[in-house]
Amino acid sequence: MFQFSIAVVGHPLIAAPVSGEAVYQKRCAVCHDSNNARVPPRDVLKKLSAARIVRTLDFGLMMNVASVMTRDEREAVAAFLGIPGGAAAPRLKAIVPIPM
């Protein structure tokens, strides 16, 4: 007769909250705290809405950098940097037919 046992490795069912500041230091600070004229500094980012920062991480110029970040990390760093509010969905331009 065979006996099987299952070992459960300590994976928490609920993950600890992600620190936006820690994500910023790990993934963002090297460029945004560098005084590079081509990179917006942290002070400029702090004037943007958190929703706009998430959109930029998901669909904008920072998409390649953010591709290694989890959804929780993106939202945490956006909340750390940005101001609350802003539209969560990207703004769509209206298509207006041109009369011929």
KOLVO-504262 format. One record per atom (N, C-alpha, C, CB): residue number from 1; residue in three letters; x, y, z; atom name. Coordinates in pm, whole numbers, plus 32768, in hexadecimal, padded with zeros to 4 digits. Glycine has a CB too. Layout:
NODE num residu    X    Y    Z atome
NODE NUM    Ala    X    Y    Z    CA
...
END
This chain:
NODE num residu    X    Y    Z atome
NODE   1    Met 8054 7F8C 8000     N
NODE   1    Met 8000 8000 8000    CA
NODE   1    Met 8059 807C 8000     C
NODE   1    Met 7FA0 7FFF 8079    CB
NODE   2    Phe 8033 80DF 7FB0     N
NODE   2    Phe 807E 815B 7FA7    CA
NODE   2    Phe 803B 81C8 7FF9     C
NODE   2    Phe 808E 8188 7F16    CB
NODE   3    Gln 808C 821C 8031     N
NODE   3    Gln 8056 828B 807E    CA
NODE   3    Gln 808A 830C 803E     C
NODE   3    Gln 807F 8282 8115    CB
NODE   4    Phe 802F 8366 801F     N
NODE   4    Phe 8053 83E6 7FE4    CA
NODE   4    Phe 803A 8455 8048     C
NODE   4    Phe 8003 83FF 7F63    CB
NODE   5    Ser 808F 84B6 8044     N
NODE   5    Ser 8079 852C 8098    CA
NODE   5    Ser 808B 85A9 8042     C
NODE   5    Ser 80DB 852E 8114    CB
NODE   6    Ile 8043 860D 8066     N
NODE   6    Ile 804A 868C 801D    CA
NODE   6    Ile 8081 86F5 807B     C
NODE   6    Ile 7FBE 86B7 7FE6    CB
NODE   7    Ala 80EA 8735 8050     N
NODE   7    Ala 8124 87A2 809E    CA
NODE   7    Ala 80F1 8826 8067     C
NODE   7    Ala 81C0 879D 809B    CB
NODE   8    Val 80C9 887B 80C0     N
NODE   8    Val 809A 88FF 8098    CA
NODE   8    Val 8106 8963 80B9     C
NODE   8    Val 8013 8924 80DF    CB
NODE   9    Val 8138 89A4 8053     N
NODE   9    Val 81A0 8A09 8066    CA
NODE   9    Val 815B 8A89 8092     C
NODE   9    Val 81F4 8A20 7FE3    CB
NODE  10    Gly 8198 8AD3 80EA     N
NODE  10    Gly 815A 8B49 8124    CA
NODE  10    Gly 813D 8BB8 80C2     C
NODE  10    Gly 81B1 8B7E 818E    CB
NODE  11    His 80D1 8BAD 8078     N
NODE  11    His 80A2 8C19 8022    CA
NODE  11    His 8029 8C58 8064     C
NODE  11    His 807F 8BE5 7F94    CB
NODE  12    Pro 8030 8CD7 8084     N
NODE  12    Pro 7FBD 8D14 80C4    CA
NODE  12    Pro 7F47 8D1C 8063     C
NODE  12    Pro 7FE0 8DA1 80F8    CB
NODE  13    Leu 7ED1 8D09 8098     N
NODE  13    Leu 7E59 8D15 8046    CA
NODE  13    Leu 7E3F 8DA6 8020     C
NODE  13    Leu 7DE0 8CDB 8090    CB
NODE  14    Ile 7E63 8DFF 8077     N
NODE  14    Ile 7E54 8E8D 805C    CA
NODE  14    Ile 7EDF 8ECB 805A     C
NODE  14    Ile 7DF8 8ED3 80C8    CB
NODE  15    Ala 7F01 8F06 7FE8     N
NODE  15    Ala 7F86 8F43 7FDB    CA
NODE  15    Ala 7F8C 8FC6 8029     C
NODE  15    Ala 7FA7 8F5C 7F46    CB
NODE  16    Ala 8002 8FE4 8058     N
NODE  16    Ala 8016 9062 809F    CA
NODE  16    Ala 8006 90D5 803C     C
NODE  16    Ala 80A3 9067 80E2    CB
NODE  17    Pro 7FD5 9146 8069     N
NODE  17    Pro 7FC5 91B8 800E    CA
NODE  17    Pro 804C 91E2 7FD2     C
NODE  17    Pro 7F85 922F 8058    CB
NODE  18    Val 8047 920C 7F57     N
NODE  18    Val 80BF 9237 7F10    CA
NODE  18    Val 80DC 92C8 7F36     C
NODE  18    Val 80AF 9227 7E75    CB
NODE  19    Ser 8159 92E7 7F52     N
NODE  19    Ser 8183 936F 7F73    CA
NODE  19    Ser 81A2 93BB 7EF3     C
NODE  19    Ser 81FD 936E 7FD1    CB
NODE  20    Gly 8155 9424 7ED8     N
NODE  20    Gly 816E 9476 7E63    CA
NODE  20    Gly 81F6 94B9 7E68     C
NODE  20    Gly 8103 94DF 7E55    CB
NODE  21    Glu 821F 94E0 7EDF     N
NODE  21    Glu 82A2 951F 7EEE    CA
NODE  21    Glu 8312 94BB 7ECE     C
NODE  21    Glu 82B3 9557 7F7D    CB
NODE  22    Ala 8302 943F 7EFB     N
NODE  22    Ala 8368 93D9 7EDF    CA
NODE  22    Ala 836F 93BC 7E49     C
NODE  22    Ala 8349 9357 7F2D    CB
NODE  23    Val 82FC 93B5 7E08     N
NODE  23    Val 82F9 939E 7D77    CA
NODE  23    Val 833C 9413 7D30     C
NODE  23    Val 8267 938C 7D44    CB
NODE  24    Tyr 831E 948C 7D5B     N
NODE  24    Tyr 835C 9502 7D1E    CA
NODE  24    Tyr 83F4 94FB 7D2B     C
NODE  24    Tyr 8326 9584 7D5F    CB
NODE  25    Gln 8424 94DE 7DA2     N
NODE  25    Gln 84B5 94D7 7DB7    CA
NODE  25    Gln 84F5 946A 7D62     C
NODE  25    Gln 84D4 94BE 7E4A    CB
NODE  26    Lys 84B2 93FA 7D53     N
NODE  26    Lys 84EA 9389 7D08    CA
NODE  26    Lys 84E2 939C 7C72     C
NODE  26    Lys 84A1 930A 7D2E    CB
NODE  27    Arg 8473 93D2 7C40     N
NODE  27    Arg 8459 93D4 7BB0    CA
NODE  27    Arg 845F 945E 7B6E     C
NODE  27    Arg 83D5 9398 7B96    CB
NODE  28    Cys 844F 94C9 7BBB     N
NODE  28    Cys 8439 954C 7B7E    CA
NODE  28    Cys 84A1 95B6 7BA1     C
NODE  28    Cys 83B2 957E 7BA6    CB
NODE  29    Ala 84D2 95B1 7C1C     N
NODE  29    Ala 8525 961E 7C50    CA
NODE  29    Ala 85A5 9635 7C00     C
NODE  29    Ala 8548 9603 7CDF    CB
NODE  30    Val 85E1 95CA 7BCD     N
NODE  30    Val 8660 95D9 7B86    CA
NODE  30    Val 8653 963C 7B12     C
NODE  30    Val 8690 9551 7B52    CB
NODE  31    Cys 85E1 9641 7AD2     N
NODE  31    Cys 85CD 96A0 7A64    CA
NODE  31    Cys 8588 9721 7A91     C
NODE  31    Cys 857A 965F 79F5    CB
NODE  32    His 851A 9712 7ADE     N
NODE  32    His 84C9 9787 7B02    CA
NODE  32    His 8509 97DE 7B6D     C
NODE  32    His 8441 975B 7B31    CB
NODE  33    Asp 856F 97B0 7BB1     N
NODE  33    Asp 85BA 9801 7C11    CA
NODE  33    Asp 8644 9827 7BDB     C
NODE  33    Asp 85C9 97B6 7C96    CB
NODE  34    Ser 8659 981B 7B58     N
NODE  34    Ser 86DF 982B 7B1E    CA
NODE  34    Ser 86FF 98B6 7AE9     C
NODE  34    Ser 86EF 97CB 7AB1    CB
NODE  35    Asn 86A0 9910 7AE4     N
NODE  35    Asn 86B3 9995 7AAA    CA
NODE  35    Asn 86CF 998F 7A14     C
NODE  35    Asn 8724 99DC 7AF0    CB
NODE  36    Asn 86A2 9926 79D2     N
NODE  36    Asn 86AD 991A 7941    CA
NODE  36    Asn 863D 996E 7904     C
NODE  36    Asn 86A4 9884 7912    CB
NODE  37    Ala 8660 99CA 78AC     N
NODE  37    Ala 85FE 9A25 7871    CA
NODE  37    Ala 8594 99DC 781F     C
NODE  37    Ala 8643 9A8A 781A    CB
NODE  38    Arg 85B0 9962 77F2     N
NODE  38    Arg 8551 9916 77A0    CA
NODE  38    Arg 84EE 98C5 77F4     C
NODE  38    Arg 859B 98B9 7743    CB
NODE  39    Val 8501 98C3 7879     N
NODE  39    Val 84AF 9871 78D2    CA
NODE  39    Val 8468 98CD 7935     C
NODE  39    Val 8505 9806 791D    CB
NODE  40    Pro 83E3 98C3 7940     N
NODE  40    Pro 839E 9919 79A2    CA
NODE  40    Pro 83C6 98F3 7A30     C
NODE  40    Pro 8304 990D 7991    CB
NODE  41    Pro 83EB 9956 7A80     N
NODE  41    Pro 8413 993A 7B0B    CA
NODE  41    Pro 839A 9915 7B61     C
NODE  41    Pro 845A 99B4 7B47    CB
NODE  42    Arg 83B7 98DF 7BD4     N
NODE  42    Arg 834E 98B4 7C30    CA
NODE  42    Arg 82EC 9925 7C51     C
NODE  42    Arg 838C 987E 7CB1    CB
NODE  43    Asp 831D 999F 7C60     N
NODE  43    Asp 82C4 9A10 7C7F    CA
NODE  43    Asp 8259 9A24 7C14     C
NODE  43    Asp 8316 9A90 7C8F    CB
NODE  44    Val 827B 9A0B 7B97     N
NODE  44    Val 8219 9A17 7B2A    CA
NODE  44    Val 81B6 99A4 7B31     C
NODE  44    Val 8261 9A19 7AA0    CB
NODE  45    Leu 81E7 992C 7B4C     N
NODE  45    Leu 818F 98B7 7B56    CA
NODE  45    Leu 812A 98C7 7BC6     C
NODE  45    Leu 81E1 9839 7B6B    CB
NODE  46    Lys 8151 990A 7C32     N
NODE  46    Lys 80F8 991D 7CA5    CA
NODE  46    Lys 8083 9979 7C85     C
NODE  46    Lys 8147 9954 7D1A    CB
NODE  47    Lys 8088 99BE 7C14     N
NODE  47    Lys 8019 9A16 7BEA    CA
NODE  47    Lys 7FB5 99CE 7B90     C
NODE  47    Lys 8050 9A91 7BA2    CB
NODE  48    Leu 7FD5 9953 7B69     N
NODE  48    Leu 7F7D 9905 7B11    CA
NODE  48    Leu 7F1D 98B1 7B65     C
NODE  48    Leu 7FCF 98AA 7AB3    CB
NODE  49    Ser 7EAC 988F 7B2A     N
NODE  49    Ser 7E50 9835 7B70    CA
NODE  49    Ser 7E8A 97A8 7B71     C
NODE  49    Ser 7DC2 9835 7B2E    CB
NODE  50    Ala 7E67 975D 7BD8     N
NODE  50    Ala 7E95 96D1 7BE0    CA
NODE  50    Ala 7E62 9682 7B68     C
NODE  50    Ala 7E65 9690 7C64    CB
NODE  51    Ala 7DE8 96A0 7B3B     N
NODE  51    Ala 7DAF 9659 7AC7    CA
NODE  51    Ala 7E02 9673 7A4A     C
NODE  51    Ala 7D1D 9684 7AB0    CB
NODE  52    Arg 7E30 96EF 7A39     N
NODE  52    Arg 7E82 970F 79C4    CA
NODE  52    Arg 7F08 96C5 79CA     C
NODE  52    Arg 7E9A 97A7 79BB    CB
NODE  53    Ile 7F41 96BB 7A40     N
NODE  53    Ile 7FBF 9672 7A4E    CA
NODE  53    Ile 7FAB 95DE 7A2D     C
NODE  53    Ile 7FF7 9682 7ADE    CB
NODE  54    Val 7F3F 95A3 7A5D     N
NODE  54    Val 7F24 9517 7A3C    CA
NODE  54    Val 7F12 9506 79A6     C
NODE  54    Val 7EA6 94E5 7A86    CB
NODE  55    Arg 7ECA 9561 7965     N
NODE  55    Arg 7EB8 9558 78D3    CA
NODE  55    Arg 7F3D 955F 788B     C
NODE  55    Arg 7E5C 95C8 78A1    CB
NODE  56    Thr 7F96 95B5 78BA     N
NODE  56    Thr 801A 95C1 787C    CA
NODE  56    Thr 806B 9541 788F     C
NODE  56    Thr 8066 9639 78B6    CB
NODE  57    Leu 805F 9504 7904     N
NODE  57    Leu 80A4 9486 791D    CA
NODE  57    Leu 8069 9415 78C8     C
NODE  57    Leu 809D 9461 79B2    CB
NODE  58    Asp 7FE7 9418 78B4     N
NODE  58    Asp 7FA3 93AC 786A    CA
NODE  58    Asp 7FAD 93BC 77D3     C
NODE  58    Asp 7F12 93A6 7892    CB
NODE  59    Phe 7F9C 9439 77A2     N
NODE  59    Phe 7F8D 944E 7712    CA
NODE  59    Phe 7FEA 94B7 76D7     C
NODE  59    Phe 7F02 9474 76F5    CB
NODE  60    Gly 8030 9501 7729     N
NODE  60    Gly 807D 9573 76F9    CA
NODE  60    Gly 8112 9559 76EE     C
NODE  60    Gly 8067 95E7 7751    CB
NODE  61    Leu 815D 95C4 76FA     N
NODE  61    Leu 81EF 95BF 76E9    CA
NODE  61    Leu 8235 9562 774C     C
NODE  61    Leu 8228 9649 76F6    CB
NODE  62    Met 81F8 954B 77BF     N
NODE  62    Met 8239 94F9 7825    CA
NODE  62    Met 820F 9466 781E     C
NODE  62    Met 8219 9530 78AF    CB
NODE  63    Met 81C8 9440 77B6     N
NODE  63    Met 8195 93B8 77A8    CA
NODE  63    Met 8205 9350 77AB     C
NODE  63    Met 8145 93AC 7726    CB
NODE  64    Asn 8273 9369 7767     N
NODE  64    Asn 82E1 9308 7765    CA
NODE  64    Asn 8321 92F8 77EE     C
NODE  64    Asn 834B 9333 76FF    CB
NODE  65    Val 8331 9365 7835     N
NODE  65    Val 836D 9360 78BA    CA
NODE  65    Val 830D 9319 791A     C
NODE  65    Val 838E 93EE 78EC    CB
NODE  66    Ala 828D 9336 790E     N
NODE  66    Ala 822A 9300 796B    CA
NODE  66    Ala 8202 9270 794C     C
NODE  66    Ala 81B0 9356 796A    CB
NODE  67    Ser 822E 923A 78DD     N
NODE  67    Ser 8203 91B3 78B6    CA
NODE  67    Ser 822B 9149 791C     C
NODE  67    Ser 823D 918F 782E    CB
NODE  68    Val 8291 9162 796B     N
NODE  68    Val 82BD 9102 79D0    CA
NODE  68    Val 8277 9117 7A57     C
NODE  68    Val 8353 910C 79E3    CB
NODE  69    Met 8227 9181 7A5F     N
NODE  69    Met 81E2 91A1 7ADC    CA
NODE  69    Met 8159 915E 7AE0     C
NODE  69    Met 81D4 923A 7AEB    CB
NODE  70    Thr 8131 9134 7B56     N
NODE  70    Thr 80AB 90FD 7B68    CA
NODE  70    Thr 8045 916E 7B69     C
NODE  70    Thr 80A3 90AA 7BEA    CB
NODE  71    Arg 7FC7 914B 7B5B     N
NODE  71    Arg 7F5B 91AF 7B63    CA
NODE  71    Arg 7F61 91F6 7BE9     C
NODE  71    Arg 7ED0 916B 7B50    CB
NODE  72    Asp 7F76 91AC 7C57     N
NODE  72    Asp 7F7D 91E9 7CDB    CA
NODE  72    Asp 7FF2 924C 7CE5     C
NODE  72    Asp 7F8C 917D 7D47    CB
NODE  73    Glu 8063 922A 7CA9     N
NODE  73    Glu 80D6 9286 7CAC    CA
NODE  73    Glu 80B9 9304 7C5D     C
NODE  73    Glu 8154 9240 7C73    CB
NODE  74    Arg 807A 92F8 7BE9     N
NODE  74    Arg 8059 936D 7B98    CA
NODE  74    Arg 7FF9 93C9 7BE3     C
NODE  74    Arg 801B 9343 7B13    CB
NODE  75    Glu 7F93 938E 7C1D     N
NODE  75    Glu 7F31 93DF 7C66    CA
NODE  75    Glu 7F6E 941C 7CE3     C
NODE  75    Glu 7EB8 938A 7C8B    CB
NODE  76    Ala 7FC6 93D4 7D27     N
NODE  76    Ala 8006 9408 7DA0    CA
NODE  76    Ala 8061 947E 7D81     C
NODE  76    Ala 8054 9399 7DE5    CB
NODE  77    Val 80B2 9472 7D18     N
NODE  77    Val 810D 94E1 7CF7    CA
NODE  77    Val 80BD 9558 7CC4     C
NODE  77    Val 8175 94B5 7C8C    CB
NODE  78    Ala 8051 9541 7C7D     N
NODE  78    Ala 7FFC 95AF 7C4E    CA
NODE  78    Ala 7FBB 95F6 7CC4     C
NODE  78    Ala 7F90 957A 7BED    CB
NODE  79    Ala 7F8C 95A9 7D25     N
NODE  79    Ala 7F4F 95E5 7D9C    CA
NODE  79    Ala 7FB7 9631 7DEE     C
NODE  79    Ala 7F0D 9579 7DF3    CB
NODE  80    Phe 8032 95FD 7DF4     N
NODE  80    Phe 809E 9640 7E3D    CA
NODE  80    Phe 80C1 96C6 7DFC     C
NODE  80    Phe 811B 95E7 7E43    CB
NODE  81    Leu 80C8 96C8 7D79     N
NODE  81    Leu 80F1 9740 7D31    CA
NODE  81    Leu 807F 97A1 7D17     C
NODE  81    Leu 8131 971A 7CB0    CB
NODE  82    Gly 8012 976E 7CE3     N
NODE  82    Gly 7FA9 97C4 7CAD    CA
NODE  82    Gly 7F46 97F5 7D13     C
NODE  82    Gly 7F61 977D 7C44    CB
NODE  83    Ile 7EF1 984E 7CE3     N
NODE  83    Ile 7E85 9881 7D35    CA
NODE  83    Ile 7E08 982C 7D1A     C
NODE  83    Ile 7E69 9919 7D18    CB
NODE  84    Pro 7DB4 981B 7D7E     N
NODE  84    Pro 7D3C 97C9 7D69    CA
NODE  84    Pro 7CE2 9805 7CFF     C
NODE  84    Pro 7CEF 97B9 7DED    CB
NODE  85    Gly 7C99 97AD 7CBE     N
NODE  85    Gly 7C38 97DB 7C5A    CA
NODE  85    Gly 7C69 97C5 7BCE     C
NODE  85    Gly 7C1A 986D 7C6F    CB
NODE  86    Gly 7C1D 97FA 7B71     N
NODE  86    Gly 7C3D 97E8 7AE5    CA
NODE  86    Gly 7BEE 9775 7AAC     C
NODE  86    Gly 7CD2 97D0 7AD2    CB
NODE  87    Ala 7BD5 977B 7A2C     N
NODE  87    Ala 7B89 9712 79EA    CA
NODE  87    Ala 7BDF 9695 79DF     C
NODE  87    Ala 7B5A 973F 795F    CB
NODE  88    Ala 7BA8 9623 7A03     N
NODE  88    Ala 7BF3 95A6 79FE    CA
NODE  88    Ala 7C06 9574 796F     C
NODE  88    Ala 7BAD 953C 7A50    CB
NODE  89    Ala 7BA5 958F 791A     N
NODE  89    Ala 7BAD 9561 788F    CA
NODE  89    Ala 7BEE 95CC 7838     C
NODE  89    Ala 7B21 953D 7859    CB
NODE  90    Pro 7C35 95A3 77D0     N
NODE  90    Pro 7C70 9606 7777    CA
NODE  90    Pro 7C04 9658 7732     C
NODE  90    Pro 7CC8 95C2 770E    CB
NODE  91    Arg 7C23 96D4 771C     N
NODE  91    Arg 7BC5 972C 76D8    CA
NODE  91    Arg 7BC4 970C 7643     C
NODE  91    Arg 7BE8 97C0 76F0    CB
NODE  92    Leu 7B50 9703 760B     N
NODE  92    Leu 7B42 96E8 757E    CA
NODE  92    Leu 7B16 9767 7537     C
NODE  92    Leu 7AE0 9676 7565    CB
NODE  93    Lys 7B50 9780 74C5     N
NODE  93    Lys 7B26 97F4 7477    CA
NODE  93    Lys 7AA7 97D2 742C     C
NODE  93    Lys 7B96 9821 7415    CB
NODE  94    Ala 7A4C 982F 7428     N
NODE  94    Ala 79CF 9818 73DF    CA
NODE  94    Ala 79EB 981B 734A     C
NODE  94    Ala 7963 9882 7405    CB
NODE  95    Ile 79A8 97C5 7304     N
NODE  95    Ile 79B3 97C4 7272    CA
NODE  95    Ile 793B 9812 723D     C
NODE  95    Ile 79B8 972F 7238    CB
NODE  96    Val 795B 987F 71FD     N
NODE  96    Val 78F2 98D5 71C6    CA
NODE  96    Val 78F6 98C9 712F     C
NODE  96    Val 7904 9969 71F2    CB
NODE  97    Pro 7886 989F 70F3     N
NODE  97    Pro 7887 9894 7060    CA
NODE  97    Pro 7894 991E 7020     C
NODE  97    Pro 7806 984E 702E    CB
NODE  98    Ile 78DD 9922 6FB4     N
NODE  98    Ile 78F0 99A0 6F69    CA
NODE  98    Ile 7890 999C 6EF3     C
NODE  98    Ile 7986 99B2 6F38    CB
NODE  99    Pro 7835 99FF 6EEC     N
NODE  99    Pro 77D8 9A02 6E7C    CA
NODE  99    Pro 7822 9A17 6DF8     C
NODE  99    Pro 776F 9A70 6E90    CB
NODE 100    Met 77F3 99D4 6D90     N
NODE 100    Met 7834 99E2 6D0C    CA
NODE 100    Met 77D8 9A26 6CAC     C
NODE 100    Met 785D 995B 6CD4    CB
END
